Each structure stands twice: as structure tokens, then as C-alpha cells.
């Protein structure tokens, strides 16, 4: 445990040192930490505060303001379903209900086997091929119930 | 002779399987062992035909679409390499009615060139605007932009030249150009398409802005939801630096300019310019009170031009062809062209760049071809989640900043989301309030509290609890939000809500059974 947290701290310090010279470095640092660990480990927030000479409250405020940052790891896959108007117009709400039913989780939830986290997203810019989704880094347009079932099965493999 | 195929790398095309199509085409080329290359272009913006393959022929580019990976072998068997006919054959793409009817100024190269080839960019009139700008004084550049009549394409419609003039006349040890690429409105994707399909035009536009106002550093603030756009932009920036378009001497001149991409973190409100600046500085995306204007005290308190992607990407053509050329398009005080984004439940969804002035009905029915489901159009939301819902009765409204304002709407970033007659407008009004509650930055009370109260009031209407009284409360609440909110998030949320209530009152007095059936 000791060595794991020391490891996180040293990797985090490396990232912070590399980026702290940028103008407005806080978001780039948080993004890089999340890329590195899959989430932003809470113990790294005081390290950021110290390096940037700002208060821990300020770092906490920024970290919790933005929807993207996580304080714990997501599932092995992240399925983002667009819930905005263009996707609603093409039956997005019904698909979203189906997804929650298929995976047995609600928004922001992760399946018990750790396979997938379901996130709402408000627009992927794929509004002319709605409904849209994103599975990890892969964008998906004209999503239908059949494809959703395939995804639900595939992520659990 | 090498045959050139084009398969888009635009994320809309990728979402429909373009990557598989490109891989399948490459495999077939290798197996059949003929001399061919695949260019990964941007999208033409005809999403009902994506993934679209184009092939270069002596007569022009012939297109095929929508292509599935499993179609590729049959297409080649039917002579696709020479433009041969097949059920997916679309003919000469430039003659396609959807493209032939457009006036492509900002999107002139999008879908045609290789987005990360500076040679392609130059060969298609790229950098001419910047070269012309380098021959002018900063105030002459600003005068050109002012004269062109270009107004902010992000939604507010503020004259771009006036903004630039203010920054030019403000002294500062450092000035910035900030590109607002935080395109969060549902129904919009023009910024994404430019960044993925013609990133150099944005780089050129920002560089001209930098020279015009005396800024040496630019930031493109875009969304984490746009990973492909981020990747293409970064690739193009690297090429522009290597080639001396950016750097300490822009195209060999005495001007220095460089650009960095910054990525947001899923906050819609950061599309509001002052919240965006806060976010860039590393803070919560909380809206700032104005004044001071960003032009006086913007990023890090320095004079800052903050413009939308499309505003900046329209500058090169203005400096290339001249302000009068650009100004000649359009109507009234809406000059030039606007990239319409036709989305949602529509048959021919995509990007259609045209001069201002088409009517809403022409856009939805003639260009968009009506709904994808084949049912009648009930409503069109124009301008994103903060835009009004327009009924068919208002289909004669011309696409123009002032004409939409006169009908209690806005054109916003020119996204149109079409809904068929199955839509429940009460539900849409609820969503507008819910979205505002989720995305509110929390600084001002009308937005923070009003949106939550709004959801509750709409829910009481749904439950048929004194609906007449609730409608009165909702109207009053919208009035407070509209005039009491600090920015457009709280201030414009009443547009979708009130337009739904005004134009579709029957949905606000539902019989409980009808609601259950929907």
C-alpha cells in the first residue's frame, strides 16, 4: 500500500513538473493525470496545490466543477450516450433507457463486474447521424437497439 | 498512373464506419495489386451518404455512398477506379444538388483536400489571405474585416471587426487570440468539421487576427468530446510550425505567432466566452461580469480577441478575395455566408453553407428533405439548447440574425434540429430547464435556482396539478431568468421553454392518458 501510493505520488509529480510551466496549467495537469491513472487520485490534489502555489480548496473546486474528472477508476470500458436534443429527436431517450436496462446500471454507474461505466454526454457533434454514442475512443452514429445489444455483450467479454 | 481514392476521416464518417471502409479498400488495393492511394479527407457534410468514397477521374471526382466495408469489392469489380456505375454511384460529386446549391466560402476546401497537407492547402488558395494581410497595416486588416460585415458566428452576432479594433487600440504587454471551439450546442458540428477537415484555415484566420491586433499567442479551446478534432488540429499545428507559417517569423515576416490547443473537461458553460477564459486560466468555468470586456481585460487580464471557429475561419477568404466580395452575399445586416447545420430527425442531414436569407422552410423541407422518419415536421429547434422551437407556421422566417430575433428566437451557431410529430413539447421544455440546471455554473441565482424550479413546475404541469397556475409561474420564472441571469445560459433557457409554450400550447394541457401513451 505504502509503495503503491509512493508510486502514484512520484508519477504525479513528474507530470506536474512537466506541465506547471504552461500558462494556466491546472486543466492540462488534471487531464494528464486522468490519462495516466484512469482517474485523478485524490492524494495528488495537494501535490498540485503545492506545485502551483494555490490553495487545496481551489484545486478541489476546479476538480469537482468539471464533469470529466473522476475521483475513482471507471470500468474497463466507458460507454457515453448522447442525451441532447438532436439525439432525442431520433429516439435517443428510448435507447438510453434500453442501455440502462441491458447493463443494469444508472448514469455514472459501473457494472458490478467492472466491465463498463455508463455516462451521459451532451453532444458529440454527430447530430446529423443521431443517435450518437462513444465507446471508449470509438465514435458511433445512427445507434440502434440491435447495435446497443451487441455493445452490451461485447464490453462484458 | 496512380489512382486516388478519398475516404473521410471526419468523425461523422468514422461514426458510420469510414475506418472499416478505408481498411477494406486498402486490402483490396493490395490484393488486386494496382497503383492507388487513399487520401483521408474531411467530410463534404452530406452525412446521409457517409461513408462516401470518391475517386479522382479525368472528368472530376466521382462519388459512391453510403458505402459499407462489404461493398468495396463489388464497387471495384464494377470499375470504381475509373468511376464505373454501381447502385451506390452518385456521379460527379461537384454536380450533386446538395453541393451545387451551396456557396462554399468558409468550407471551400472541406472534404476536398487532405486536411493535414499544407501543399494541398496552398494549391486550393490557402494562405493567400495571410499573404495579403502581411502587405497591409494592422488597422487596414481590421478595416477589411469590419467592412466585410462579418459578425460573430458563435451566436451573439457581434461585429468581428469592432472587436478586433478594440483590441488593436488597447495597449498591453501581451495580447491573445482565443478561438472558442467549445461547440457544445446540440445540432451543431461546423467547428468540428472545420477542425477535422480544413484545420489550416483556422490557423490562418487566427494568425491574421494576431497580426491585426498585435497578439503573438493564440489558444484554441475545444471540447474533450472532440478527440478527432484535437488530433487533427495538433497535427496541423506541428506542420504549420515546421513550415514557418507559425513561429517567430510568420511566413518570413517580422510577426511572431503561435497557437496551442487546450481541451475543456465537459462543461457546457465554458462555451460562454468569459467562463472559457476562466477555464483557460485554470479555474472553474464561472462566468465573469462584464465590463471589463475581454477586449480590454481578457485572458490573464490582457487584451484578448475571443472569436468562434467559424468567424476566424471566414477571415482568410475575406482577406483573399476582399471585403466587398464577402459582403455581397447575404441580406440586411447579416452579410456573407453561414454554415447551416441540419440535424436531428431529417432525411438529408449535414452541413449546408449558404448566404443568409434562405427561409426556415426551404432549409428544412427543400434542402433537408423533411424528416428521416417520413412523418410530418412538428418543430425545429434553431440555435442549440438555448434556441427557440419554431413551428411550421413560422417556416417563412428568413435565416438572418434580426429576423430570428423578431420571432423571439435566435440563430445561434446555426444548428437546426428537426423533430417529427411524435415529439412532446412539454418534455422538451422540461429538458431545457434540466440541462440548464446540470450545466449552470452557479454564479447567479436566476440560472442556478430558476432552472431547478423550472423542472419542478413543468413536472407539476405533467402531473396535471393546477396546470393554468403553473403555466403562469413558468412564464414569470422565464421572465426572471431572461432578464436576471448573468449570461446566455440562464438568460436564453427561456427561449426553448417559452417557444414550446407559445407555439404548442396543446402539449402543456395534456390529458393524463395521452401523456402515458406517448
Interface residues (C-beta under 8 A of the other chain):
Chain A: X23 X24 X25 X26 X27 X28 X30 X31 X52 X58 X61 X62 X65 X66 X67 X68 X69 X82 X84 X85 X86 X87 X88 X89 X90 X121 X122 X123 X124 X125 X126 X127 X128 X129 X130 X132 X134 X137 X139 X140 X141 X142
Chain B: X11 X12 X14 X15 X16 X45 X47 X48 X50 X183 X184 X185 X186 X187 X188 X189 X191 X192 X224 X225 X226 X227 X228 X262 X263 X264 X265 X266 X267 X268 X279 X280 X281 X282 X283 X284 X285 X300 X341 X342 X343 X344 X345 X346 X349 X350 X351 X372 X381 X385 X415 X417 X418 X419 X420 X423 X428 X431 X435 X438 X439
